[in-house]
């Protein structure tokens, strides 16, 4: 009898220990879905009609659809189509002056899987993946520096899906947006999010004077688009915000783009585009600006000598709030 009791006790003890071991095992790691490219950049503007003309009549892009406010009285959102996968979104300003960039978006093949992945990394995400007004799956996450990054999955029968192969006229000054650039006060924080969590790959660091790194390029993990981190160490002016927060339109020959724009009328109130120059990255470029001073960089895909530009090894700029007034 004692032997039976002892045997039974040992059986339950071992079973209990095994159960506890299973319960104590960490959850299986959630795999990150693919990040295909940069889907769009979104900006506020003080003059919607002027900015729409800038992109349409001057840069030559189409506006395939737009959204009205929920009461139907005002234009809430305008979509400028670069290609089937890339847009510029325009919003009426909420406050005069200040930072004109609202957010930028990256395209994934599975927004719901990305939501679960980001949640597993401790990031704040919605309880479920919503469908936006355009019919695509999308939601916002905020990086450690406060920049809003939208996650987008293009869906069948969405507004963008219905205009695939359309609204890409020959008047376009470019057919691809190679990157979106935005202000970054702390490079380490940005790297921790975009590289360590999202899997972006650093490709280049640039410096104006080799005293400090000013730009850092990070390529999406499953495509060729990239983001350009614009570093600074002092509180930026409104003008410098417009220069740092920008998009880049990629072309094969920027002299053709320059001639095309010279043949068109610059919308009233806009400053003259910059003269053609070769940047520190050895790529020829010109820069245009909308009514708010937001920069549109038009840049060649290749360097002038066909060779890659070496990365700077200088220390990066960093904004320190303790030494500067808050943004």
HELIX and SHEET records of a PDB file:
HELIX    1   1 UNK A    2  UNK A   24  1                                  23    
HELIX    2   2 UNK A   48  UNK A   53  1                                   6    
HELIX    3   3 UNK A   54  UNK A   58  3                                   5    
HELIX    4   4 UNK A  111  UNK A  120  1                                  10    
HELIX    5   5 UNK A  159  UNK A  162  1                                   4    
HELIX    6   6 UNK A  187  UNK A  194  1                                   8    
HELIX    7   7 UNK A  238  UNK A  244  1                                   7    
HELIX    8   8 UNK A  254  UNK A  262  1                                   9    
SHEET    1   A 7 UNK A  62  UNK A  68  0                                        
SHEET    2   A 7 UNK A  75  UNK A  83 -1                                        
SHEET    3   A 7 UNK A  86  UNK A  92 -1                                        
SHEET    4   A 7 UNK A  35  UNK A  45  1                                        
SHEET    5   A 7 UNK A 101  UNK A 108 -1                                        
SHEET    6   A 7 UNK A 148  UNK A 153  1                                        
SHEET    7   A 7 UNK A 137  UNK A 142 -1                                        
SHEET    1   B 8 UNK A 201  UNK A 206  0                                        
SHEET    2   B 8 UNK A 215  UNK A 219 -1                                        
SHEET    3   B 8 UNK A 226  UNK A 231 -1                                        
SHEET    4   B 8 UNK A 177  UNK A 184  1                                        
SHEET    5   B 8 UNK A 246  UNK A 251 -1                                        
SHEET    6   B 8 UNK A 295  UNK A 300  1                                        
SHEET    7   B 8 UNK A 284  UNK A 289 -1                                        
SHEET    8   B 8 UNK A 277  UNK A 278 -1                                        
SHEET    1   C 2 UNK A 212  UNK A 213  0                                        
SHEET    2   C 2 UNK A 315  UNK A 316  1                                        
END                                                                             
